[in-house]
Amino acid sequence: MKQFTLVKTNFNHHVSMDLYYEFEARIINKPNWEIINGVGSIQARMLRQLLKFIPPIQLPFKKHKNYVVIGYQKEKFFPYFHFNVDLKVLWMYDAWEPLFDEIEKTIRAYKINLVFTASKQSAEYFNTLNIPNFQSHWIPEGIDVTQYQFIPYQERTTDVLQLGRKWNEYHKKIKSIESDLVYQYEKKAGQIIFPSREDFLFGLANSKISICVPSDITHPERTGKISTITNRYLQSMASRCLILGKLPHDMLHLFDYNPIIEIDEKNPVAQIEAILANFDTYIPLIEKNYEVVKNFHNWDNRVTQIENFILNSK
């Protein structure tokens, strides 16, 4: 019998779901895993509304399974977490502080045994709750560098890229660089700069500087005090961009050096101009970052961590 069962994400095909699909792709061909499909898009929408009113029901069916689900939303693990199983396991990359109460209620209601969070701070918080037969562990996001492109540095045509959510305060300070440099960013909140996966991969690889700032700075109302490395940092490194930004709390524990250039808030435009004028001097750091994420922050390493935690918890 397979030791682990992944409930595969079967809805929401937004470009931001790269993390889900890369993680799942590393599991599909592993001999100890079986893959089952979660609900589809239409079912998910219906269940999302229905499960708001229906309390969790434990069905009297015993299944010797270790179910692994990405995300804490109830429709994602329906109906598998309603069964009497060996282990119920969640892995979450968005365990933000304002969601703590809701996530705790879900853990208790469905008798979830293991929660892996992409944030070290979140994992530590859930372990303070003294929930019976429960543990939380930190599993950071990962990357498959083979899925990303490399364009020679001298051929890249985008000078500065701020992909996804912006740090608006900083953006206002540097927006004037558009008159002399190629600066790409979302013109409206929620706008997707690169509509397809192919456009996204090329756009990253075609950029010299990638601005990355953790969500506790850009959107504290959503994140609270949780400061974590997001997939955007790893994707930028996999595409060999130089990261200009703020160091998340978790990166202090994942790297034994500072892999980013810290933003100079007092002289932001001059800093960008100086970096681009001397870009060759940053290539050793860029290449070091690429090698580190390739060797230590890949999905194979993350999946092995998950497997070990599951087996050791039984």
N, C-alpha and C positions, 0 to 999 in steps of 0.2 A: 504493500500500500504506500502511496505517496505520503511524505511527511508533512507537506505544506500545500494548502489550497488557496490560490489567489482568486478573489472575486474581481474579475477584470472590469475596468471602467468601460461602459458600453453606451455612454451618452456624453454630450457636451464636447464637441470637436473644435473648440476655440483654439487659436494658435498658442494661447498661454498654457495649454494642457501638455506642452512638451515634456514637462517633468513626469507626468503620469505615464506617458507612452514610452519614454526612455527607460523608466523603471520597469515597466511591464515587459518591455522587449528583452531585458536581460534575464527575465525569469522564464519566459515561454519555453525555451529549450533546455532548461535545467532538469536533470532526471528526477530530483526529489520533489518537484512541484507538479501539481495538476492545475489546469486553468479552467475556470467556469465563468460564464458570462453573467454580469450583473444585468439589471433591468435596462431596457431601451429608453430612448428620449421621451416618448409619449407616456410610458409607464412611470417614468421618474417624475414627470410633472403631476400626474394623478396621485401617486403615492405621497409626494411631498405635502399635498394638501390633506390627504386622508390621514396620514400618520400624526398630524397635529392634534387629532381628536381621539385616536385609538391608542389606548395604553399598550405597552409592550406585552405580548403574550408569549409565555414560554411553552412551546409545543412539546408534547410528551414523546418526542422522537430522539433517540440517542444516535449521534453520528460521531464516529471517531475521526474527527477532522480538526485540523488547526487552520481556521479560516483567517485569511489576511485581507484586509480591505483598506484602500486609500481613501481617507476623508471620513469625517464623523457624521455626515448627513445621513439620516436614517434610511432614505431610499437607496443609498449605495450598498447597504448590507442586508437589505430585505430580500428573501425571508431568512437568510442563513443564520443571523444572530438570534432568531426566534427558536432555534433548535437547541437541544441539550448536546453540546459538543465538548471536545477536549479543551480547546482554547479559542477565544475570540480576540483577534488582534487588529488594532487600528494603527495605521501610519498616517500622520497629519503634518502637512507643511504650513498650515495656517492656524496654528493653535495660539491665537492672539489673546492678550489679557482680557479685553471686553467679552470674549466668548467663554471664559473659564467656567462660569456658573453653568452655562448651557451644556458645555462638554462634560462637566462633572455629573450633571443629571443624566446624561446619556450613558455614561460609564456605569453609573449605579443601576439605572433602569434596565439595561440590557446585560448586566453582569459581565462587562468586558474585562478581560484578564490582563491584556498588555496594550499599552499605548506607546507608540514610538512618535516622538515629535521632532520636527526639524530644528526646533529651538531648544537649546540647553536650559534656558531659564524656565520654559514651559514644563519640560520633563521634571525638573527639580520641584516645581510648584505642585504638580499632580501627586508626587510622592509624599508630600506633606499632609495629604488629606486622609490618610489611614483608611483607605477603601479596602474592604475585605477581598482577599484573593486577587490582588491587583498590584501591578508594577508599571512604572513608566521609565522609558529610557530615551536617551538622545541619539537619534539617527539623523545626521545632517543630510541635506540634499546632495545629490551626486551628479555626475556628468559622464557622457560617453563621447570622448573627444573625437572618435572616428566619424561622428555624425556632423561635425563642423568643418568649415572650409578654411583654407589659408590663401590669402592674396598677398603677394610680396609687398612689404611696407611702402616702398617707393611708388607702387602702382595704386594705392588706395586713394579714393577721391573724396571720402567723407572725413573731415577733420575731427569733428566732435559729434558724438551720438548720445542722446539721452532717451533711452528706450523705455516705453511704458510710462508709469507715473513719474511726474517731475517733482523736484524740490523747487517749488515756485519762487521762493525767496532768492535762491541762487540763480535760477533761470533768468529772473528779471535783471540781475546784475551782469549776466554775460550775454544777454540777447543781442547786444550791439555788435558782437563778433560776426553776425550774419552779413554785415556789409563787406567783410573781407574774407571770411572763411565759410566753408560748407558745414553748417550746423543743422542736424536733423533732430526733431523732437515732435511730440504729439501737439498739434495745433489746437485741438480741443480735447477736453478730458474724456478719456476712454477711447479716443481715436487710435486705430491701429496703423502704425507707420508702414509696416510691411504686411500686406494682406495674406500672403501665402507662406508656407514653410520655406519654399525655395527663395522667395524674396527676403525673408527674415535671415536665413543663413548667409546669403550674399551680402545683405546690408551690414551685418555684424562684421563679416570678414573684410568688408570694404572700408571699415572705420579705423582710424588711428587711436582716438581717445574714446573710451566708453565711460560715461558718468554713472556711477553707482552709489546710491545713498540708501541706508536702511530705512524701512517704513516707519520706525519710531520717530524719525526726524521729518520725513516727508508727510506722513499721515498718522500722527500720534493718536488721533481720535479713533482710528481703526485698530491700531496695533497695541496701544498702551505703552508699557515700558519694555516690551519684548524687542530686543535688538539682535537680529539673526542674519546670517549669510543667506541670501536668496539665490535662486538659480541664475539670475542675471549676472551675478559676479562670476560664477563658474562658466557660464556661456561666453562671457567676454574673454575669460582666460583661455578657453578652448579655441576661440577665434583669434587668439593672439592680439587682442586689443590692450592698450595701456589703460588701466583703471584709474580714473581720477574720482575721488569720492570721500566717503567717511567709513571708517573701519567699524563693522558691527561687532558687538560683544563676542559672538561665537567665533569670529575669526582669530581672536586672541588665543583660542584653544585648539585651532585647527592648523595654524601655520606658526613656525618658529622664527618668522621674520615678518616684516610688514609688506604684504604683496601689492599694496596700492599706494598711489600718491595722494596724500591728504590735501583736500581743498583748502586753498588760501582764501578765506572769506573777505579779507581786507583788500586784496589785490587780485580778484579772480580773473579778470581779462588779461592782465599782464602775465599771470601764471600760465594761462593757456598758450599765449603767444610764445612765451619762453620755452615751454615744453615742445611745441611744434618746431621751433627754430633749432632745437637740440634733440630732436626725436631719436636719433641714432644712439644717443647715450642711454636711452631707456630700454633698448632692445634686449640687453642681457636680463633685465628684470622680467620683461614680457616672456622670454623663452624659459626662464626659470619657473614662472607661474604655470606655463603650459605643461612642463614636465612634472611638476608637483601634482597638479590636478589629474593628469593622465595616470600617474602611478599610485596616488593615495586617496583621491576623492572620486573614484569611478564607481559605477553602479555595482560592479561585481563585489567590491569591498563592502558596500552598504548592504547588499543582499546577504553576504556572509555574516555580517553583524546581526541582521534580523534573524537568520537561521539559528545562530548560536544562542541568542536571547530566548527564542522560543523553546529550543531543546533544553536549555538550562532551567527553564521555569517550570518544567513538568515534574 
